[in-house]
């Protein structure tokens, strides 16, 4: 293999990195061509237009993410946990044998209910390699946050939390939206952090999001909190609800992976 083209093809975005045979990044590209923008049958053409110039002889392309879903290029069956890197490698779905393959996602089942991930598994195994870890607890914050348990370099368990999506729904489409500013504007970072931490603390000691979420409205109603920091308070409520549902003990080590602005909130101390 001369080069590796690593592609993350998600719901709303398409990212690719061209690496040499030592793992060094030669070029990167990010486009707004997530699978929702691609009509059925057009995936090969979109891939060629975006990355065709990088697919010289001797280049291997591995595609992770939603391109392997039912709505993607070609469905790649989930690999059941516990699963390690080698399990994923043996279940690649080849679009062009020896040249382009889709990485399968992972699945786990608890109490007769399945859970799945696509794309995050690649990030998890990359983190283990970079950090030199064989055992770890990881969280990947986002629209659908993932909490992942790894033992002996195998994913043994994970769970999905619709934290980001619930925030967006409450922020934009609930009664709470009437108390919040229409557009998030820059304001005092200390006030923003304080409101967020107050939201986390209330969630950790509250009776559940169905109850605590309404405090976003009442704090505004009684002028206990400025409207411009209410979005941060609401963010603290939903993230706090996620955190209190994890089986974490004081002093436990957790690897936090994601965009810096979001991971910083998961690492704050209310």
C-alpha positions as CSV (number, residue, x, y, z in Angstrom):
1,X,0.0,0.0,0.0
2,X,1.4,3.3,-1.1
3,X,-1.2,5.6,0.4
4,X,-4.3,5.3,2.6
5,X,-7.4,7.5,2.0
6,X,-9.3,7.6,5.3
7,X,-12.9,8.9,4.8
8,X,-15.5,9.8,7.4
9,X,-18.8,10.0,5.5
10,X,-21.5,11.2,7.9
11,X,-25.0,12.4,7.8
12,X,-24.2,16.0,7.1
13,X,-20.5,16.1,6.3
14,X,-17.8,14.3,4.3
15,X,-14.2,14.4,5.4
16,X,-11.1,12.7,4.0
17,X,-7.4,12.5,4.8
18,X,-4.7,11.2,2.5
19,X,-1.9,9.4,4.5
20,X,1.4,8.0,3.5
21,X,2.5,4.5,4.5
22,X,4.0,5.9,7.7
23,X,0.6,7.3,8.8
24,X,1.5,10.9,8.1
25,X,-1.3,13.2,6.8
26,X,-0.4,14.5,3.4
27,X,-3.7,16.3,2.6
28,X,-7.1,16.8,4.2
29,X,-10.5,17.8,2.7
30,X,-13.8,18.6,4.3
31,X,-17.1,19.1,2.4
32,X,-20.8,19.5,3.1
33,X,-21.7,16.4,1.1
34,X,-23.1,14.2,3.9
35,X,-25.2,11.2,2.9
36,X,-28.4,13.3,3.1
37,X,-27.2,15.4,0.2
38,X,-26.5,12.3,-2.0
39,X,-29.3,10.7,-4.1
40,X,-29.5,6.9,-4.4
41,X,-27.0,5.7,-7.0
42,X,-24.9,8.9,-6.9
43,X,-22.4,7.8,-4.3
44,X,-19.7,6.6,-6.7
45,X,-19.9,9.9,-8.7
46,X,-19.7,12.1,-5.6
47,X,-16.8,10.1,-4.3
48,X,-15.0,10.4,-7.6
49,X,-15.5,14.2,-7.7
50,X,-14.3,14.6,-4.2
51,X,-11.4,12.2,-3.9
52,X,-10.8,10.7,-7.4
53,X,-7.5,12.7,-7.8
54,X,-6.2,11.0,-4.6
55,X,-7.0,7.4,-5.7
56,X,-3.7,6.8,-7.6
57,X,-2.5,3.2,-8.1
58,X,-1.5,1.6,-4.7
59,X,-4.0,3.7,-2.7
60,X,-6.4,2.0,-0.3
61,X,-9.6,3.8,0.8
62,X,-11.4,2.9,4.0
63,X,-14.8,4.7,4.5
64,X,-16.4,4.8,8.0
65,X,-19.6,6.4,9.1
66,X,-23.1,6.6,7.7
67,X,-22.0,5.7,4.2
68,X,-22.4,2.1,5.5
69,X,-26.0,2.6,6.7
70,X,-29.2,1.7,4.9
71,X,-29.4,5.2,3.5
72,X,-25.7,5.2,2.4
73,X,-23.6,3.8,-0.4
74,X,-23.8,0.2,0.6
75,X,-25.0,-1.2,3.9
76,X,-22.3,-2.7,6.0
77,X,-23.6,-5.1,8.7
78,X,-22.9,-4.2,12.3
79,X,-20.1,-6.1,14.1
80,X,-21.5,-7.4,17.4
81,X,-19.7,-6.5,20.7
82,X,-17.4,-7.5,22.2
83,X,-15.3,-6.5,19.2
84,X,-11.8,-5.4,18.5
85,X,-9.9,-3.8,15.6
86,X,-9.3,-7.2,14.0
87,X,-13.0,-8.0,14.1
88,X,-13.7,-4.9,12.1
89,X,-10.9,-5.6,9.7
90,X,-12.3,-9.1,8.8
91,X,-15.8,-7.7,8.2
92,X,-14.9,-4.9,5.8
93,X,-17.5,-4.5,3.0
94,X,-15.6,-4.1,-0.3
95,X,-17.0,-1.7,-2.9
96,X,-13.9,-2.4,-5.1
97,X,-11.9,-5.4,-3.9
98,X,-8.5,-4.4,-2.6
99,X,-9.2,-0.7,-3.3
100,X,-12.3,0.8,-1.6
101,X,-14.0,-0.7,1.5
102,X,-16.6,0.4,4.0
103,X,-15.8,-0.2,7.7
104,X,-18.7,-1.9,9.6
105,X,-20.2,-0.2,12.7
106,X,-20.7,-1.9,16.1
107,X,-23.8,-3.2,17.8
108,X,-24.6,-4.2,21.4
109,X,-27.8,-5.6,22.9
110,X,-29.1,-5.1,26.5
111,X,-32.4,-6.3,27.8
112,X,-33.5,-7.2,24.3
113,X,-32.9,-3.7,23.0
114,X,-30.1,-3.1,20.4
115,X,-27.8,0.0,20.3
116,X,-25.5,0.9,17.4
117,X,-22.7,3.2,16.3
118,X,-21.2,4.0,12.9
119,X,-18.0,6.0,12.7
120,X,-17.2,6.4,16.4
121,X,-15.7,2.9,16.5
122,X,-12.9,4.1,14.2
123,X,-12.2,7.1,16.5
124,X,-12.2,4.8,19.5
125,X,-9.5,2.5,18.1
126,X,-7.5,5.5,16.9
127,X,-7.6,6.9,20.4
128,X,-6.5,3.7,22.0
129,X,-3.5,3.6,19.6
130,X,-2.5,7.2,20.1
131,X,-2.8,7.1,23.9
132,X,-1.3,3.6,24.3
133,X,-4.4,2.3,26.2
134,X,-5.7,-1.3,26.4
135,X,-8.6,-0.5,28.8
136,X,-10.6,2.7,28.9
137,X,-13.9,4.5,29.4
138,X,-14.5,7.0,26.6
139,X,-17.2,9.6,25.8
140,X,-17.7,11.1,22.4
141,X,-20.0,14.1,22.9
142,X,-22.3,15.2,20.1
143,X,-25.8,15.1,18.7
144,X,-25.9,11.5,19.8
145,X,-23.2,11.1,22.5
146,X,-21.5,7.7,22.9
147,X,-20.2,6.3,26.1
148,X,-17.8,3.4,25.4
149,X,-16.2,0.8,27.5
150,X,-13.0,-0.9,26.3
151,X,-11.3,-4.0,27.9
152,X,-8.2,-5.6,26.4
153,X,-8.5,-3.4,23.3
154,X,-12.0,-4.7,22.6
155,X,-15.2,-2.6,22.8
156,X,-17.3,-4.6,25.4
157,X,-20.1,-2.1,25.9
158,X,-21.5,1.3,24.8
159,X,-24.6,3.4,25.0
160,X,-26.1,6.3,23.0
161,X,-27.4,9.5,24.5
162,X,-29.5,11.9,22.4
163,X,-28.1,14.8,24.3
164,X,-27.4,17.2,21.5
165,X,-30.6,16.5,19.7
166,X,-32.7,17.0,22.8
167,X,-30.9,20.3,23.4
168,X,-31.8,21.4,19.9
169,X,-35.4,20.3,20.2
170,X,-35.9,22.1,23.5
171,X,-33.9,25.2,22.3
172,X,-35.8,25.6,19.1
173,X,-39.2,23.9,19.3
174,X,-40.4,23.9,22.9
175,X,-42.1,26.5,25.1
176,X,-38.6,27.2,26.5
177,X,-37.6,28.8,23.1
178,X,-39.8,31.8,24.0
179,X,-37.5,32.6,26.9
180,X,-34.3,32.1,25.1
181,X,-32.6,34.6,22.6
182,X,-33.3,33.7,19.0
183,X,-29.6,33.8,18.2
184,X,-26.7,32.9,20.5
185,X,-24.5,35.9,20.7
186,X,-21.0,36.5,22.3
187,X,-21.2,37.4,25.9
188,X,-19.2,37.3,29.1
189,X,-17.4,33.8,29.3
190,X,-17.6,33.8,33.1
191,X,-21.4,34.3,33.1
192,X,-21.8,31.7,30.4
193,X,-19.7,29.2,32.4
194,X,-21.5,30.0,35.6
195,X,-24.9,29.4,34.0
196,X,-23.7,26.1,32.4
197,X,-22.3,24.9,35.8
198,X,-25.6,25.8,37.5
199,X,-27.5,23.8,35.0
200,X,-25.2,20.7,35.5
201,X,-25.6,21.0,39.3
202,X,-29.4,21.3,39.1
203,X,-29.5,18.2,36.8
204,X,-27.3,16.1,39.0
205,X,-29.5,16.8,42.0
206,X,-32.8,17.0,40.2
207,X,-35.6,14.5,39.5
208,X,-35.0,14.2,35.8
209,X,-35.0,16.3,32.7
210,X,-38.7,16.3,32.3
211,X,-38.8,18.3,35.5
212,X,-35.6,20.2,35.5
213,X,-36.0,21.5,31.9
214,X,-38.9,23.8,33.0
215,X,-36.6,25.7,35.3
216,X,-35.1,27.3,32.2
217,X,-38.5,29.1,31.8
218,X,-39.1,29.9,35.5
219,X,-35.6,31.3,36.1
220,X,-36.3,33.7,33.2
221,X,-39.9,34.4,34.4
222,X,-38.6,35.4,37.9
223,X,-35.6,37.2,36.4
224,X,-33.2,35.0,38.3
225,X,-31.0,34.5,35.2
226,X,-30.3,36.7,32.2
227,X,-31.8,35.5,28.9
228,X,-28.5,35.6,27.0
229,X,-27.0,32.8,29.2
230,X,-30.1,30.6,29.4
231,X,-28.9,28.5,26.4
232,X,-25.8,27.7,28.4
233,X,-27.9,26.8,31.4
234,X,-30.1,24.5,29.2
235,X,-27.0,22.9,27.8
236,X,-25.9,22.2,31.4
237,X,-29.2,20.6,32.2
238,X,-29.1,18.1,29.3
239,X,-25.4,17.3,29.7
240,X,-25.8,17.0,33.4
241,X,-28.7,14.5,32.8
242,X,-26.4,12.5,30.6
243,X,-23.6,12.5,33.2
244,X,-25.6,11.5,36.2
245,X,-26.8,8.4,34.3
246,X,-23.2,7.1,34.0
247,X,-21.8,4.7,36.5
248,X,-18.8,6.9,37.4
249,X,-17.0,7.1,40.7
250,X,-14.9,10.0,41.9
251,X,-11.5,9.7,40.5
252,X,-12.5,7.5,37.5
253,X,-10.5,8.3,34.3
254,X,-12.6,9.1,31.2
255,X,-11.2,9.9,27.7
256,X,-13.2,12.7,26.2
257,X,-13.1,13.0,22.4
258,X,-14.7,15.6,20.1
259,X,-14.8,19.3,19.2
260,X,-12.9,21.4,21.7
261,X,-15.8,23.7,22.5
262,X,-18.0,20.7,23.4
263,X,-15.4,18.5,25.2
264,X,-14.5,21.5,27.4
265,X,-18.0,21.4,28.8
266,X,-17.8,17.7,29.6
267,X,-14.5,18.4,31.5
268,X,-15.8,21.3,33.5
269,X,-16.3,21.0,37.3
270,X,-19.7,22.2,38.6
